Amino acid sequence: MTSFLSICSLLSSPRLEETVAIRGWIYRTRSSGKIVFATVRDSSGIIQVTIKKGNLPNVQFEAAVSASIESSVEVTGTMHKDERAPGGYEIRALSFTVVGPAAPYPITEYQSEELLLDNRHLWIRSREQTAVMKVKATLLAGAREWLGENDFTEVTPPIFTQNACEGGVTLFKLKYFDRDAFLSQSAQMYLESLIFALERVYSITPSFRAEKSRTPRHLTEYWHLELEEAWVDNEGNMRIQEEMVSAMVAKVLKERKEEMEILKRDIEPLKAVQAPFKRVRYEKMIDLLHSKGFDIPFGADLGAVEERAITEEEVAPVFVTNFPKECKAFYMKEDPDDPRTYKCADLLAPLGFGEIIGGSERETDLNKIIQRLEEQNIPQDPYRWYLDLRRYGSVPHSGFGLGTERIVKWVCNLDHIRDAIPYPRTVARVYP
């Protein structure tokens, strides 16, 4: 039985003059009569394969000549050093088998974004998309490692819900048998219920926002890393965020240098991502924006333009704390030192990439929560179970949600958030 090796293992530990076997897909190919030069890719990398007439059965040579890009192949040959080849090595084929021939590929070098999105099922094979997916996986692995080391338990909250966590106007409504339900905007409230058993919990789940936003940083479906922690105040919550994000970025810098090179991402600025991060109160930030010529009143939420102005000269993320009550959700803890505001914070990525985390200390006073629901004309019935969390042994607690695709967009220096997820869902797109 043939023992196939990964391309990455061959490039990292070359087996010069030895017979090796690989399998993958044709990434590039060209022929000069009696020689075919095919660049073959697998999940780990690319390598040049040289197929010379006379070195293998003629039927295999003809198959190599006619094989188009994205044909799947199995190759056996000897490995040699060649500075002209990608990666500096090539395999000189002794056998070449086309496993799955490919029809003419619909994606060529220069294509519109719309065509690439229509053919997303094929475009995700590109080296750039592969690199993004590997960086994303490493970011999540870094988060899980840090959370495991800090006594957090991963849990699995539901996706169907009858609660609006972030506001009813952005809910996707559906029929759940004989009643109405919604796709979850956030796992927060369910995570809050779990702290009474596990104290420190997190989940990584899809979240859905029916926002008609056509911006480079909005998706209608995205992956949400959310945490809730018993016995933690807002300051402690920010420390958890900055330490976790620093660990996530550090893991990428350690393990994904090649992918960052493929993405042409300068990693030097990322080396500055180390806790602690700068903290600036919302009120001070409004003054800063006024000094930059922005006409933004106290009480307005920060948009993409304002966040860019705040962070365009920063190299590490920045916390904006103590937002006014009118622009944040009802479940946040009032700051007794400034009752106009909540004990909350948004974490903004540097260089204008904007908000990647929103978090707060949670309100524990049952009467205050009920009062806010009444003031905002929010029906209490769907929240009966949530209100019970304040009736039976409530404790000071905090939490936050990190948009996975937003941190990927920043770390990979992507122009649009749609490239941070294999199949982007936006206002205009739900295919393929």
Solvent accessible surface area in square Angstrom, and as a share of the most:
residue,aa,sasa,rsa
1,M,243,1.08
2,T,72,0.42
3,S,85,0.55
4,F,53,0.22
5,L,43,0.21
6,S,49,0.32
7,I,0,0.00
8,C,60,0.36
9,S,47,0.30
10,L,1,0.01
11,L,51,0.25
12,S,83,0.53
13,S,73,0.47
14,P,51,0.32
15,R,108,0.39
16,L,81,0.40
17,E,125,0.56
18,E,89,0.40
19,T,85,0.50
20,V,6,0.04
21,A,6,0.05
22,I,0,0.00
23,R,133,0.48
24,G,6,0.06
25,W,100,0.35
26,I,1,0.00
27,Y,44,0.17
28,R,133,0.49
29,T,50,0.29
30,R,151,0.55
31,S,61,0.39
32,S,73,0.47
33,G,57,0.55
34,K,145,0.62
35,I,46,0.24
36,V,1,0.01
37,F,48,0.20
38,A,1,0.01
39,T,15,0.09
40,V,0,0.00
41,R,28,0.10
42,D,24,0.12
43,S,86,0.55
44,S,29,0.19
45,G,10,0.09
46,I,23,0.12
47,I,0,0.00
48,Q,21,0.09
49,V,0,0.00
50,T,16,0.09
51,I,0,0.00
52,K,101,0.43
53,K,92,0.39
54,G,70,0.68
55,N,75,0.38
56,L,14,0.07
57,P,72,0.45
58,N,85,0.44
59,V,115,0.66
60,Q,43,0.19
61,F,4,0.02
62,E,82,0.37
63,A,32,0.25
64,A,1,0.01
65,V,64,0.37
66,S,89,0.58
67,A,10,0.08
68,S,37,0.24
69,I,49,0.25
70,E,19,0.08
71,S,1,0.00
72,S,24,0.15
73,V,2,0.01
74,E,56,0.25
75,V,1,0.01
76,T,38,0.22
77,G,0,0.00
78,T,29,0.17
79,M,0,0.00
80,H,24,0.11
81,K,109,0.46
82,D,16,0.09
83,E,134,0.60
84,R,217,0.79
85,A,7,0.05
86,P,49,0.31
87,G,59,0.57
88,G,12,0.11
89,Y,34,0.13
90,E,9,0.04
91,I,1,0.00
92,R,103,0.37
93,A,1,0.01
94,L,82,0.41
95,S,35,0.23
96,F,1,0.01
97,T,64,0.37
98,V,39,0.22
99,V,92,0.53
100,G,28,0.27
101,P,113,0.71
102,A,31,0.24
103,A,79,0.61
104,P,126,0.79
105,Y,44,0.17
106,P,65,0.41
107,I,12,0.06
108,T,88,0.51
109,E,139,0.62
110,Y,184,0.70
111,Q,61,0.27
112,S,68,0.44
113,E,86,0.39
114,E,107,0.48
115,L,58,0.29
116,L,21,0.10
117,L,11,0.05
118,D,63,0.33
119,N,27,0.14
120,R,4,0.02
121,H,79,0.35
122,L,29,0.14
123,W,61,0.21
124,I,37,0.19
125,R,89,0.32
126,S,17,0.11
127,R,60,0.22
128,E,81,0.36
129,Q,7,0.03
130,T,41,0.24
131,A,1,0.01
132,V,3,0.02
133,M,65,0.29
134,K,46,0.20
135,V,0,0.00
136,K,22,0.09
137,A,59,0.46
138,T,5,0.03
139,L,0,0.00
140,L,30,0.15
141,A,36,0.28
142,G,2,0.02
143,A,0,0.00
144,R,97,0.36
145,E,86,0.39
146,W,29,0.10
147,L,0,0.00
148,G,51,0.49
149,E,135,0.61
150,N,46,0.23
151,D,114,0.59
152,F,14,0.06
153,T,55,0.32
154,E,74,0.33
155,V,20,0.11
156,T,130,0.76
157,P,13,0.08
158,P,60,0.38
159,I,51,0.26
160,F,106,0.44
161,T,10,0.06
162,Q,96,0.43
163,N,9,0.05
164,A,20,0.16
165,C,8,0.05
166,E,76,0.34
167,G,29,0.28
168,G,50,0.48
169,V,142,0.81
170,T,25,0.15
171,L,22,0.11
172,F,71,0.30
173,K,132,0.56
174,L,49,0.25
175,K,139,0.59
176,Y,75,0.28
177,F,166,0.69
178,D,115,0.60
179,R,125,0.45
180,D,56,0.29
181,A,4,0.03
182,F,43,0.18
183,L,40,0.20
184,S,4,0.03
185,Q,2,0.01
186,S,10,0.06
187,A,2,0.02
188,Q,8,0.03
189,M,4,0.02
190,Y,45,0.17
191,L,0,0.00
192,E,0,0.00
193,S,38,0.25
194,L,56,0.28
195,I,2,0.01
196,F,77,0.32
197,A,82,0.63
198,L,75,0.37
199,E,88,0.39
200,R,63,0.23
201,V,0,0.00
202,Y,11,0.04
203,S,0,0.00
204,I,22,0.11
205,T,15,0.08
206,P,25,0.16
207,S,1,0.00
208,F,28,0.12
209,R,40,0.15
210,A,29,0.23
211,E,58,0.26
212,K,185,0.78
213,S,32,0.20
214,R,183,0.67
215,T,47,0.27
216,P,70,0.44
217,R,34,0.12
218,H,40,0.18
219,L,13,0.06
220,T,18,0.11
221,E,50,0.22
222,Y,30,0.11
223,W,95,0.33
224,H,14,0.06
225,L,0,0.00
226,E,5,0.02
227,L,0,0.00
228,E,1,0.01
229,E,0,0.00
230,A,6,0.04
231,W,162,0.57
232,V,18,0.10
233,D,68,0.35
234,N,11,0.06
235,E,69,0.31
236,G,8,0.07
237,N,0,0.00
238,M,8,0.04
239,R,116,0.42
240,I,14,0.07
241,Q,0,0.00
242,E,6,0.02
243,E,74,0.33
244,M,0,0.00
245,V,0,0.00
246,S,16,0.11
247,A,30,0.23
248,M,0,0.00
249,V,1,0.01
250,A,56,0.43
251,K,33,0.14
252,V,0,0.00
253,L,30,0.15
254,K,158,0.67
255,E,80,0.36
256,R,60,0.22
257,K,111,0.47
258,E,85,0.38
259,E,16,0.07
260,M,1,0.01
261,E,128,0.57
262,I,39,0.20
263,L,29,0.14
264,K,179,0.76
265,R,19,0.07
266,D,86,0.45
267,I,39,0.20
268,E,104,0.47
269,P,38,0.24
270,L,3,0.01
271,K,97,0.41
272,A,43,0.34
273,V,5,0.03
274,Q,125,0.55
275,A,41,0.32
276,P,110,0.69
277,F,8,0.03
278,K,105,0.44
279,R,77,0.28
280,V,32,0.19
281,R,92,0.34
282,Y,0,0.00
283,E,74,0.33
284,K,130,0.55
285,M,3,0.01
286,I,7,0.03
287,D,82,0.43
288,L,71,0.35
289,L,0,0.00
290,H,88,0.39
291,S,90,0.58
292,K,86,0.37
293,G,68,0.65
294,F,53,0.22
295,D,147,0.76
296,I,10,0.05
297,P,88,0.55
298,F,73,0.30
299,G,12,0.11
300,A,32,0.25
301,D,76,0.39
302,L,15,0.07
303,G,29,0.28
304,A,36,0.28
305,V,88,0.50
306,E,34,0.15
307,E,5,0.02
308,R,116,0.42
309,A,11,0.09
310,I,13,0.07
311,T,0,0.00
312,E,82,0.37
313,E,151,0.68
314,E,40,0.18
315,V,80,0.46
316,A,20,0.16
317,P,1,0.01
318,V,2,0.01
319,F,0,0.00
320,V,0,0.00
321,T,9,0.05
322,N,14,0.07
323,F,0,0.00
324,P,0,0.00
325,K,59,0.25
326,E,123,0.55
327,C,29,0.17
328,K,43,0.18
329,A,21,0.17
330,F,8,0.03
331,Y,5,0.02
332,M,15,0.07
333,K,52,0.22
334,E,38,0.17
335,D,14,0.07
336,P,100,0.63
337,D,133,0.69
338,D,19,0.10
339,P,77,0.49
340,R,115,0.42
341,T,3,0.01
342,Y,6,0.02
343,K,52,0.22
344,C,1,0.00
345,A,1,0.01
346,D,8,0.04
347,L,0,0.00
348,L,1,0.00
349,A,0,0.00
350,P,2,0.01
351,L,79,0.39
352,G,14,0.14
353,F,37,0.16
354,G,1,0.01
355,E,45,0.20
356,I,4,0.02
357,I,1,0.01
358,G,26,0.25
359,G,4,0.04
360,S,0,0.00
361,E,11,0.05
362,R,9,0.03
363,E,2,0.01
364,T,35,0.20
365,D,55,0.28
366,L,41,0.20
367,N,113,0.58
368,K,78,0.33
369,I,0,0.00
370,I,38,0.19
371,Q,97,0.43
372,R,21,0.08
373,L,0,0.00
374,E,103,0.46
375,E,115,0.52
376,Q,92,0.41
377,N,137,0.70
378,I,46,0.23
379,P,93,0.59
380,Q,60,0.27
381,D,87,0.45
382,P,49,0.31
383,Y,6,0.02
384,R,159,0.58
385,W,79,0.28
386,Y,0,0.00
387,L,5,0.03
388,D,53,0.27
389,L,23,0.12
390,R,18,0.07
391,R,114,0.42
392,Y,158,0.60
393,G,57,0.55
394,S,35,0.23
395,V,22,0.13
396,P,72,0.45
397,H,1,0.00
398,S,0,0.00
399,G,0,0.00
400,F,3,0.01
401,G,13,0.12
402,L,0,0.00
403,G,10,0.10
404,T,0,0.00
405,E,1,0.00
406,R,51,0.19
407,I,0,0.00
408,V,0,0.00
409,K,21,0.09
410,W,2,0.01
411,V,0,0.00
412,C,1,0.01
413,N,80,0.41
414,L,23,0.11
415,D,136,0.71
416,H,33,0.15
417,I,5,0.02
418,R,52,0.19
419,D,34,0.18
420,A,1,0.01
421,I,13,0.06
422,P,42,0.26
423,Y,77,0.29
424,P,3,0.02
425,R,49,0.18
426,T,39,0.23
427,V,53,0.30
428,A,81,0.63
429,R,33,0.12
430,V,119,0.68
431,Y,137,0.52
432,P,39,0.24
